[in-house]
Amino acid sequence: MAQAASQPRSQLRSQPHALYLNGQWVEGESQVENRNPSDLSDVIGHYAQASVEQLHEAVRAAEQGQKAWAKTGLEHRYGVLMAIGDELIARKAELGEQLSREEGKPLAEGVGEVHRSGQFFHYYAAEVLRQIDERVDSVRPGVEVDVRREPVGVVGIISPWNFPLATAVWKIAPALAFGNAVIFKPANLVPASAWALTEIIARQDIPAGTFNLVMGPGSSVGDALIASPDIHALSFTGSLEVGRRVASATAANLVKCQLEMGSKNALIVADDADLDLAVEAAFNGAYSGTGQKCTASSRLIVTEKVHDAFVDKLTQKLEQARVGNPLTDGVNVGPLASQSQLDANLEWVERARKDGAKLAFGGERLERDTEGYFMAPTLFVDTTNDMAVNREEVFGPVACVIKVADANEAIEVLNDTRYGLTAGIITDSLALATEFKARAETGCVMVNLATAGTDYHVPFGGRKHSSFGPREQGRYAREFYTVVKTSYVKAN
Ligand SMILES: NC(=O)c1ccc[n+]([C@@H]2O[C@H](COP(=O)([O-])OP(=O)(O)OC[C@H]3O[C@@H](n4cnc5c(N)ncnc54)[C@H](O)[C@@H]3O)[C@@H](O)[C@H]2O)c1
């Protein structure tokens, strides 16, 4: 049993939170302070930062851990994954509050993210028992052929800050389920959720080295992880810029890689849309999670027939939005996650204005009782799809309305982007919904739903520059976390 488990949780909280390497909690080479973006006087904790040498130690430990973990047997692995899922769900109120405190999303979303993370573990626990391989007749009489899946080996997992738990868990759960060892490098802005998850995993009956937490900057430990020739697979979620770097570093070592990156999602509001539904979907898609979602609807493509009525209704909805501390009842838009996120969003507002977009709502920093990174939900109208604000990922509470003549033009504009994660349409027409599903060049399409909000048991991912490599989630995850072995046996 790991060292951390023998100490009361309250005691652990008052200490710097350690790295977890080879079944031990160990100090790093330095520490970072984690502060609440809604209240900068609130220090959530101090978290160890790994050295590059510690990253290499984790890789060596994982090589050994993986062999032992893969031998533990299906029922054992099933039990471990179920227990992790059970604890996440049982502690969702506490861990959800911590997640909202460190990342800034409203409490209901923080609690929901922890619950969903538990469900990922439960889902992949079931997958452990559902592995079905193939037996194939050989073309040669007397020879038996079977096609089996084996663990890929040591998996590096790099996650972003906007879903501190869920994006990591939808990689960690299948990696463990299919018999792999994990080196987990979370985003440095949100170490508390990563550490809490590790503390739960470390108390399970897993061989040393099966799971390793290596906190630290992307530019040092992240870079060393993606460049390691001793890992077998690397799953990354984050920006396009870093994703490109991951792709080339892993390709140089012929390491399997999977990338989920940026987006420029659009919601189409068609002539026949129910406008109340359209406004709900636009608000949830563009501003939930303060717009810091890879699935956020940053482009609202609206046909001219309903444009003015839609903009009026959405503006009224924004007037009622409550921006503030996400732990306060009724607050539905929290802060940006960091000073640099706030600065980047305010710069985008200036850039959009200079490019000719008309500000219909928001655009400014907001002051609240506590010092935090608050910004008004922002809506631009009179924008065109060639403006920079509609081409680059903004990643914040900024949405732009693009007026089009009809649904056909709307779908053309939707696809005129280098990204392709999610797309939505609000329409009562089955024919239009069917056409939209067929023509949208995205990995996920939503009809009469917000672009954000996906299920945990089906594949998730995009096309074009949003995603690269095998799909994540659902049964499709098996492709990435396993390798195929074809066996030929001739009975003597
Ligand atoms: N498509 C999806 O499923 C999905 C989901 C969530 C977030 N995202 C994307 O994530 C981005 C926001 O997250 P972010 O700001 O944390 O992204 P980021 O690319 O800055 O960082 C992501 C992770 O990569 C690490 N990293 C940074 N530099 C590295 C390097 N040189 N080598 C190795 N690792 C490095 C970071 O420390 C972090 O853990 C947005 O672009 C968003 O669209 C995508």
PDBQT file of the ligand as one rigid body, heavy atoms in Angstrom, charges set to zero:
ROOT
HETATM    1  N1  LIG A 501     -10.517  18.042 -28.794  1.00  0.00    +0.000 N 
HETATM    2  C1  LIG A 501     -10.658  17.753 -27.499  1.00  0.00    +0.000 C 
HETATM    3  O1  LIG A 501     -11.113  16.688 -27.112  1.00  0.00    +0.000 OA
HETATM    4  C2  LIG A 501     -10.243  18.767 -26.484  1.00  0.00    +0.000 A 
HETATM    5  C3  LIG A 501     -10.714  18.694 -25.165  1.00  0.00    +0.000 A 
HETATM    6  C4  LIG A 501     -10.299  19.644 -24.232  1.00  0.00    +0.000 A 
HETATM    7  C5  LIG A 501      -9.422  20.663 -24.622  1.00  0.00    +0.000 A 
HETATM    8  N2  LIG A 501      -8.981  20.714 -25.909  1.00  0.00    +0.000 N 
HETATM    9  C6  LIG A 501      -8.090  21.778 -26.342  1.00  0.00    +0.000 C 
HETATM   10  O2  LIG A 501      -7.113  22.068 -25.342  1.00  0.00    +0.000 OA
HETATM   11  C7  LIG A 501      -6.688  23.430 -25.475  1.00  0.00    +0.000 C 
HETATM   12  C8  LIG A 501      -6.690  24.077 -24.116  1.00  0.00    +0.000 C 
HETATM   13  O3  LIG A 501      -5.890  23.376 -23.227  1.00  0.00    +0.000 OA
HETATM   14  P1  LIG A 501      -4.406  23.832 -22.835  1.00  0.00    +0.000 P 
HETATM   15  O4  LIG A 501      -4.293  25.320 -22.884  1.00  0.00    +0.000 OA
HETATM   16  O5  LIG A 501      -4.086  23.110 -21.585  1.00  0.00    +0.000 OA
HETATM   17  O6  LIG A 501      -3.559  23.240 -24.050  1.00  0.00    +0.000 OA
HETATM   18  P2  LIG A 501      -1.955  23.168 -24.187  1.00  0.00    +0.000 P 
HETATM   19  O7  LIG A 501      -1.696  22.587 -25.525  1.00  0.00    +0.000 OA
HETATM   20  O8  LIG A 501      -1.316  24.441 -23.840  1.00  0.00    +0.000 OA
HETATM   21  O9  LIG A 501      -1.533  22.139 -23.040  1.00  0.00    +0.000 OA
HETATM   22  C9  LIG A 501      -2.052  20.806 -23.029  1.00  0.00    +0.000 C 
HETATM   23  C10 LIG A 501      -1.092  19.932 -22.254  1.00  0.00    +0.000 C 
HETATM   24  O10 LIG A 501       0.129  19.848 -22.989  1.00  0.00    +0.000 OA
HETATM   25  C11 LIG A 501       1.223  20.141 -22.124  1.00  0.00    +0.000 C 
HETATM   26  N3  LIG A 501       2.317  20.717 -22.909  1.00  0.00    +0.000 N 
HETATM   27  C12 LIG A 501       2.550  22.011 -23.211  1.00  0.00    +0.000 A 
HETATM   28  N4  LIG A 501       3.682  22.124 -23.936  1.00  0.00    +0.000 NA
HETATM   29  C13 LIG A 501       4.156  20.872 -24.108  1.00  0.00    +0.000 A 
HETATM   30  C14 LIG A 501       5.289  20.336 -24.776  1.00  0.00    +0.000 A 
HETATM   31  N5  LIG A 501       6.159  21.121 -25.403  1.00  0.00    +0.000 N 
HETATM   32  N6  LIG A 501       5.470  19.001 -24.764  1.00  0.00    +0.000 NA
HETATM   33  C15 LIG A 501       4.580  18.201 -24.142  1.00  0.00    +0.000 A 
HETATM   34  N7  LIG A 501       3.511  18.647 -23.474  1.00  0.00    +0.000 NA
HETATM   35  C16 LIG A 501       3.293  19.980 -23.466  1.00  0.00    +0.000 A 
HETATM   36  C17 LIG A 501       0.626  21.088 -21.102  1.00  0.00    +0.000 C 
HETATM   37  O11 LIG A 501       1.436  21.148 -19.936  1.00  0.00    +0.000 OA
HETATM   38  C18 LIG A 501      -0.723  20.445 -20.864  1.00  0.00    +0.000 C 
HETATM   39  O12 LIG A 501      -0.610  19.362 -19.971  1.00  0.00    +0.000 OA
HETATM   40  C19 LIG A 501      -7.669  24.063 -26.430  1.00  0.00    +0.000 C 
HETATM   41  O13 LIG A 501      -7.056  24.181 -27.691  1.00  0.00    +0.000 OA
HETATM   42  C20 LIG A 501      -8.818  23.064 -26.494  1.00  0.00    +0.000 C 
HETATM   43  O14 LIG A 501      -9.583  23.091 -27.667  1.00  0.00    +0.000 OA
HETATM   44  C21 LIG A 501      -9.369  19.785 -26.838  1.00  0.00    +0.000 A 
ENDROOT
TORSDOF 0
